[in-house]
Amino acid sequence: MPRGDKTAYTDKQKRMAEHIEESYEERGVGVEEAERRAWSTVNKVDGGGKKSGSGRAPRKPVPTR
């Protein structure tokens, strides 16, 4: 998959990025920068493109001491 290919993302992730991008543009951020920031935010929140649910264990909380 080439860089910048968004086919690995769910529709929900794409909508989320679109809303974030629009928000940045309303605040005066350039179009390309807004898109870059939006996808960075989606990746940080969801950990990247779509993940299959089968065989994936839920994340375990980090124990505190």
C-alpha positions as CSV (number, residue, x, y, z in Angstrom):
1,M,0.0,0.0,0.0
2,P,1.6,3.3,-1.1
3,R,1.9,6.1,1.4
4,G,-1.1,8.3,1.6
5,D,-3.5,5.5,0.6
6,K,-6.6,5.7,2.9
7,T,-8.3,2.5,1.8
8,A,-7.2,0.8,5.1
9,Y,-9.4,3.2,7.1
10,T,-13.0,2.6,8.1
11,D,-15.8,5.0,7.0
12,K,-16.0,6.2,10.6
13,Q,-12.3,7.0,10.7
14,K,-12.6,8.9,7.3
15,R,-15.5,10.9,8.6
16,M,-13.6,11.7,11.8
17,A,-10.6,12.9,9.8
18,E,-12.9,15.0,7.6
19,H,-14.5,16.8,10.6
20,I,-11.1,17.4,12.2
21,E,-9.7,18.8,9.0
22,E,-12.7,21.2,8.6
23,S,-12.2,22.3,12.1
24,Y,-8.5,23.2,11.5
25,E,-9.4,25.0,8.3
26,E,-12.0,27.1,10.1
27,R,-9.2,28.1,12.5
28,G,-7.1,29.3,9.6
29,V,-4.7,26.4,9.1
30,G,-3.8,25.7,5.5
31,V,-5.6,22.9,3.6
32,E,-2.6,20.5,3.3
33,E,-1.5,21.1,6.9
34,A,-5.1,20.6,8.2
35,E,-5.3,17.3,6.3
36,R,-2.0,16.1,7.8
37,R,-3.0,17.0,11.3
38,A,-6.4,15.4,10.9
39,W,-4.9,12.0,9.9
40,S,-2.3,12.2,12.6
41,T,-5.1,12.7,15.1
42,V,-7.0,9.7,13.7
43,N,-3.9,7.6,13.9
44,K,-3.2,8.6,17.4
45,V,-6.8,7.9,18.6
46,D,-7.4,4.6,16.7
47,G,-3.8,3.4,16.2
48,G,-4.0,3.5,12.4
49,G,-6.1,1.9,9.7
50,K,-8.9,-0.7,10.4
51,K,-8.1,-3.7,12.5
52,S,-10.0,-6.9,12.3
53,G,-11.8,-7.8,15.5
54,S,-11.3,-11.6,15.3
55,G,-8.3,-12.8,17.2
56,R,-7.4,-9.5,18.7
57,A,-7.3,-9.4,22.4
58,P,-8.6,-6.2,24.1
59,R,-5.9,-3.8,25.4
60,K,-5.0,-4.5,29.0
61,P,-4.7,-1.6,31.3
62,V,-1.2,-0.7,32.6
63,P,-0.9,-1.6,36.3
64,T,-0.1,1.4,38.6
65,R,2.0,1.1,41.6
